[in-house]
Amino acid sequence: MVLDDLGSSLRGTLDDLRGKSRVSEEDVKNIVREIQRSLLQADVAVDLVTDLSDAIERRALEEEAPSGTSARDHVLRIVYEEMVDLIGDSTEIPLEPQTIMLAGLQGSGKTTTAAKMAWWFSKKGLRPAVIQTDTFRPGAYDQAAQMCERAEVAFYGDPDEDDPVQIARDGLAATEDAEVHIVDTAGRHALEDDLIDEIEEIERAVSPDRSLLVMDAAIGQGAREQSREFDDAVGVGGVVVTKLDGTAKGGGALTAVDQTDSSIAFLGTGETVQDVERFEPSGFVSRLLGMGDLQQLAERVERAMAETDEAEDDWDPEDLLEGQFTLRDMRKQMQAMDRMGPLDQVMDMIPGLGGGMMDQLPDDAMDVTQERLRSFEVVMDSMTDGELENPRVVGKERTVRIARGAGVDESVVRELLEQHRMMERTLKQFQGMGDGDLQRMMRKMGDQGGGMGGAGPFG
């Protein structure tokens, strides 16, 4: 995730304050040094780093911790508030008819972003359409068409037309039934005059309600010049940060936001059309500091459940709290979990499970877990209906048969059965629970996540 090094180093430094009732000047300077080091390594502009670290140092030394608040929690609150203030508000993207134009250099991820945003709007109940105007990059039309097909959204492009402005006009007419038009423009390897001229012409043709600058998370210090020139040309109304699933530093996005006096609108977190999320500063910083992001987690759960319901109309997750828990039920849970996205991202959103706990896991731990889920599904495909309904009947001979049919080692079958038994025992603990019991459990989870209670990290 973007600025992960900052999050892990800050968590380590703040943990040194555990048990202290007051912070010393040396404690504060250690924290500020970590912030400066991590932000500079993440390619955040020096002036932004200075402003943030000065504000944290001043407040930590001058402000008294509220009664009953530990030194660690007091400093954590200050760091949280100042980082949210640095990032600023998220770009307002109303759920209403509108036209959005995307701009950015070649390779920034505009075409993928266009399909992802269209998918996001479609899940919010609007009818989106993507208009591909890139006549410069070979393969742009095919890529856009394929991405939009995967996103199941309307698409317009014309591979035989050389004029991108004409394509934009024709696209608006051809997709007039759409409520949200997302216009993808061409990029170049650098900010050439012809690129700026082309974008300005397209802007005049489509009259977008907002123009978003798409930036690769690895842009680094080049973000300042890039964002300034695009802002001068079309007026940047928000930034989309892409490719946050890799090792990119991501700090250039903060520079772009500051340079254009705008804010971040969306984050691209993976390669599929579903790997996109609206940027919310409070949740983003909360996740960074290891306190989870219940709002984003709830949105992913809601989305996964909705898609599961579409796939299996006769399956109700609430049935898990009643009666016998079968392997069929387990498969539905696994599929819903898969729809929520990579497990490391999901765990990062859970108070108490992200942050420091994630830092302690091997780098490939989540990949192995997801690979294991896939192998579990293959094993279940080799089982009979009776075995899926009652896994207890699977003994040694059946294990050998199932493993041979699935093409896996017998240990994978045994692992699946053990995982089922663990989940079954866990669910039995919740059976008979009332709403009040579940709410108390969630509050407890929040308390374990660094003070995260209601709607926000310090609610």
N, C-alpha and C positions, 0 to 999 in steps of 0.2 A: 504494500500500500504506500501511497505517497507519503514522504517524510517519515517512513517507518523508523529510521535511525534516530530521529528526534524523539519519537515516542518511547523507544526502548531505553535510550540514555536518560531521558527525563524520569522515567519510572524508576530506574536504578538510583538516580540521585535523590528523588523524593523519598524512596524507601529508607535512605540513610537518616531521614528525620523522624522515623517511627520511634515513639516513646518520648520524644522531646516535647516539652510544653511551650518552649520559646525557640525562635531561630536566631542564630548569631549572624553577625555580618559575614563571617567566613562561610556559613551555610548558604547564605543568599548568593554570595559571589560564586560559589561552586555551581549552583543551579544556573546562574546567568551565563557562566562560561560554557556549560553544556548546551544551553540554548543557542548561544552564538556559534559554537563549533558546528552543531548539527545543521542549523539553518544555512550557514555559509557553505557547508559541504553539499547541501541540497540546492545550491545555486539561487538562493534568495538574495535579492539586492542588498548591499551593505547598509544603505540608509534605512531600509525596513528592519533589518536585524538590530541596528542601533536603537531605533525607536522602541522596538518591542522589549529589548533587554533592559533599557533605561527605565521604562515604565514598570516592569516587574520588580527591578531592584528597588526603586523608590517606594512602591506600595508595600513590598515585603518588609522593608525596614521601618516605614512610618506608620503603617496601619496596625492596630491592635487586633489580635485574634478574638472573635466573639467568644463569650463565656461557653465553656464546654467543648470548644473546637480545638483539636490537636494542631500542633505546629505544621505537621505535614498536610492536613486537610486545608488549613488556612492558606498555605503557599500554593497548594494545588488549585484552590479556587481562583487565586490571583492569576496564575499561569493560564488557567482555562479562560477566564474573562478577557485577558489581554490578547490571547490568541484568536478568540472569536472576534474581538474588535479589530484585530489586524486583517483578518480575512474579510470582514464586513458581512453584510446581509447577502442572502442568495438572490440571484436574479429572479424577479417575479415572472413566472410563466403561467398566465391565466388559462384555465380550462374553458376556452371559448374559441370561436372561429378566428383564424389569424394566418398571416404569412410570415415565415421565418426564413431568412437567407443565411447560409453558412459560408464563411470565408476562412482561408488559411492556406499555408504552404503545402506543396505536394508532399504526401507522406504523413500528414498530420492526422489523418483518419477521418476526413470529412464525409466520404461516401459511406463508410461504416456507421458513422455517427448519425447521418441522415436516416438510415434504416432503423437504427436503435431508437431515435427520438420518435419516429413514426410509430414504432411498436409500442413505446411508452404511452403515447397519446391514445392509441387504439385501446389499450388496457384501461384508460381513464374514461372510455365511452365515447370518444370522438372518432370521426372518420378522417384519417390522414392520407396524404398523397405525397410522394417524393418526386420531384422534377429534377432530372439529371441534365445539367447544361455543360458538362465538361467535354469539350471536343479536343482537348489538348493531350490528355493522357490515354494511350492505347489501353483498351480493356475497361475503361471507366464505365461505359454503358453496360457491359456484360456483368461487371461486379455489382453495380447498383441494382440491376434487374434481379440477379440471384439473391442479393441480400433482402430486397423487398419481398421476394417470393417467400423466403424463410420467415419474414416478419408478418406475412399475410396482410400486406397493405398495398394500396394502389400505387402504380408507378408510371411515369411518362419519361420517355427519352426518344431521340431520333438519331440513330447512328449514321443516317445518310445526309443529315443537315450539318453544315459547317459553321453556321452562325449561332453562337450560344444565346444571344439575345432573342433571336427568333424562336429557338427551342423553348426559352422561358415563357414567351408569350403564348405559344401553341400549347405548352404544358398547362398553363393556367386555364385555358379554354377547354382542353380535353378532360381536365379533372375538376370541372366547376362544381361537381356534386360533393367534393371533399370539403371538410370543415377546416382542416389545418393543412396548409401547403408548406412543404419544406423544400427549399430551392438549394440544391447542391451546386456550387460553382467550381471552376477549374482552379488548380493550384500550379505553382511553378517551384523550381528548386530555390528560388530567391525572390525577393520583392522587386520584380522588374516592372517597368512603367506599363508595359502592355497588360500585365496582370491587373494592376490597379485600374487601368482604363476600362478593362472588360468588366470588372466587378461593379464599377460605377455605372456602366451602361445597363447591366442587368438590374441593378438596384432601381434605376429610373423606370425600367420596364415593369417590374413586379411590385414596386412600392411596398416593401416589407414592413410589417409592424415592428420587427426587431431584427437586428443582424447579430449573429453570434460568431465569435472568433474561436475556431477549433485549434487547439494547441496540443502537440505531443508532450507528455509529461517530462520528456527528456530534453526539452528545448533549452533549458539553462539560461545563461545570461543574454542569449539572443532574443529572449522574450520582450525585452524593453523596446528595442527598435521595431520589431515585428508588430507589436501591439500598437505602438504609436502611429505607424504608417497606415495600418488598417483602420484605426480609429479616425485618422484624418480623412480617409477616403470614404468610408461608409458609416462611420459612427458605431463603434462596438457597444452593443447593449448588454453583453454578457460573454462569458468565456466557457467553453467546453473543454475539459481536460481529459485527454484520451490515454490509453495504454498504461493505466495504473496497475495492471496485473503483473507487470514485469519488474525490473530493477531500477526503473527510472527514478530520478531524484525528485522531480516534481515541483521544486521551489520556484521555477520560472513562472508558474501559473500565478503565484502570489504577486510577482512583479508585474505581470500583465494586468491583473485586476487593479493594482495601484496605479499603473501608468494610464489606464483608460478610464479611471474613476468609475469602474463598473463592478461586477461581481461574478462569481462562478455560478453557472446555471445547471450543468450536468457533469457527471463523472462517468467515463467509460472504463469499466473494470475487467473486461475480458473480450473474447473474440466473437461470441454469439450475440444475436440481436437482443437477447434478454439481459446482457451484461451492461446495464446502464442504470443509473440512479440519479434522482434529483439531488442536488447538493444542498445540504442543510448545515450551516456552519457549526451549530451547537452539537449536533450529532457527530459530525466529522471530527471535531476537536475532542469530544468525549471519547470516541473510539481510539483516537491517537493516544490519549492518556490512559487507556486501559479501563475505561468506565463503561464501555458498551454503547449501544445506540438502539434503544428499544423501539423508537419510532420507525427506523428503517427496517428493523427486524420484523415488526408487526406488518409492515407493508409487504415484505417478501413472503411472510407466512400467508397473508390474505391472498396474494397472487397465486401462490402454490396451491392453496386449497381450492381456489376458483378453477384453476386448470385441472386439478384432480377431479373435481366435480364434473367438469365437462367431459373428461375421459371416462369416468365411472359414475353414472348417475345414481346407481343403487348403493354407493358406498358413503357412509356418514362417519366422519372421524369421531363423533361423539359416541358411536357404538363401541369404541375401544374401551370405554370405561364401564361397559356392561358385558357380561358373558365371557366366552372363551376367546382368547387372543390367538388367532391362527397365523400360519405363514402367509396366507393371502393378505391379512391385515398388515403384516410386517412389510410385505412388498409395496403396498399402497403408501405406507409411511416412507419407505425408501424413495419411491418415485416422487413424492411430495418434497422430500428433502433435496432431491436432485434438482427439482425445479427452482429451489431457492437460490441456487448458485453454488460456487465452490465452498466447501466446508470451512476452509480457513476464514473466508469472508463472513460466513454466518456466525462462527464462533466468536469472531472479533466483535460482533454486535451484542453478545450476551454478557451482561455485567458479571464479572467474576471469572469468565472463561476466556476473554480476550486479553489483550495487553500482555502482562507479565507471564501469564500461564502459557500463552502462545509462544513467547520467546524461548521457553524451556523445551519446546518440542523440536525434534530433528526437522531439518528443512523439508524432507520428503514425507513427513508423517501424514499430512493431509492428502497428498497424492496417493499414498498407499491405501489410505482409508477409502477414498473414492474408487480406487481400482478394486478393492475388496467388495464394495457394494455391487459393482458390475458382476464380479464372479459369483456373488450370492444369487443374483438374478438368473444366471446361467444354471446354477445348481437347482433352483426352484423350477426351472423349465423342464428339468429331467425327473421331477417328482410326479407321483400320481395324485389324483384329486384327494384320495383318502389321506395321503401323507401330508399334503398341504393343509388339510383341515385338522389333522391330529398328528403333529410331528413326533409325539412320544412313541409312535409305532416304529419309528426308524431305528433299527438295531444295526448290528455289525454287517449282516448280509445285505440289508437294504442300502447301507452306506456305501458298500463296495459297488453295488449296481448303479446307484445314483452318480457316484464319482466317475465311473466308467462312461456313463451316458453323457455326462457334462464335460468330459475331457479334462477333469481337474484332479488334484490329489485328494485322497480321502480326508486329509486334515481340513480342507476347505469346507466339506460337508459338516464335519464335526464343529467347526468354528461357527457356521451358520446356525446350527442347532443350539449351541451355547449362547450365541447372541440373542436368539429367540427367547431362550429361557430367562436371560437377564432382563430383556424388555418386558416379558410377561410379569416377572416379579415386580418391576418398577410400576407397571400399570396397576397392579393389584393394590399398591399403596395409595393410589388415587381413587380407586373405586369406592363409592360412598361418600366422597368428599363433596361438601357444599361449595357454593360460589365463594362464601366467606373464607373457607379454608384455602381455596386456590389463590384468592387475593392476598392472603397472609403469606403464602409461599412465594408469590411474586415479589412482595415487598421485601421478604428476606433475601431473595436473590439480588434485589437492587441494593440493599444495604451492604451485601458482600462485594458489590462492584464499585466501591469507592464513593459511597454516599449517594448513589443514583436511585432516587425514589420514584416520584411521580413522572411528570412530563419531561423534566430536565435533569442534568447530572447532580444538581444541588437542590432539587425540588423536595 
